[in-house]
Amino acid sequence: MSALLEAHGLSKNFGGVQALDGLDLAVTANEILGLIGPNGSGKTTFFNVITGIYNADAGRVMFDGADVTNASARAIYQAGISRTFQRSRLSLPLSIFDNIMIGNHKRLNQGLWFNLVKRRGFKQEFEHSYADARALVEVFEPGLAGRMFEPVAGLPMIDRRRIEICRALISAPKLLLLDEPFEGLAPALSQRLSEVVGALRGTNLAVLMSQSDLNHSQSLVDKEVVIERGANA
């Protein structure tokens, strides 16, 4: 099967610190791939280069047959790559629904005329968006589906992680990047989050999940790529 995402010889240097050193990696469609390495091995840097936050110093990135090396973060998002972050990026005062919609601007009409004047169209777009967001939440935690307009500040960490994944999925990406999704969670909560990630299998979505160890990933992933000091181990 041809790769959906391919990284060839990817390198990134920060003032003499070689964060990525000729890394090679490929993810195929419908695959859950684990990116395994200790803290400081370059996993998050790789995600940041792939998603346009950093430019690569060398190497090439191909996604869905197109060269996206050093494309902007917006272009990467439009191409069909979404991600979560190692540290929560939720807006705590906003509701569950609002936080999920932050990830959906690709599919929303943001025109001033539409939003101020086309009230019927705006209402229909809101109703469709709400239905999509609620359906996602129901997959991962049905109990949250009736609380869509509550602020996320009142949610426990496990539910916040669920909402972050829903936000990344609402734009219907082809590839989802999960950056250390189990970090900071107690074993029982990690098991519950494993069930969330496992629910993504068979949804016509490729998943690349970074992790510092094998404890949570072995039962989830189809294969693993181990990196150390920014290079394939």
Secondary structure, DSSP 4 states (H G I P E B T S, - for coil): --EEEEEEEEEEEETTEEEEEEEEEEEETT-EEEEE--TTSSHHHHHHHHTTSS--SEEEEEETTEE-TT--HHHHHHHTEEE--SS----TTSBHHHHHHHTTGGGS---HHHHHT-HHHHHHHHHHHHHHHHHHHHHH-GGGGGGTTSBGGGS-HHHHHHHHHHHHHTT--SEEEEESTTTT--HHHHHHHHHHHHTTTTSS-EEEEEESSSTTTTTT-SEEEEEETTEE-
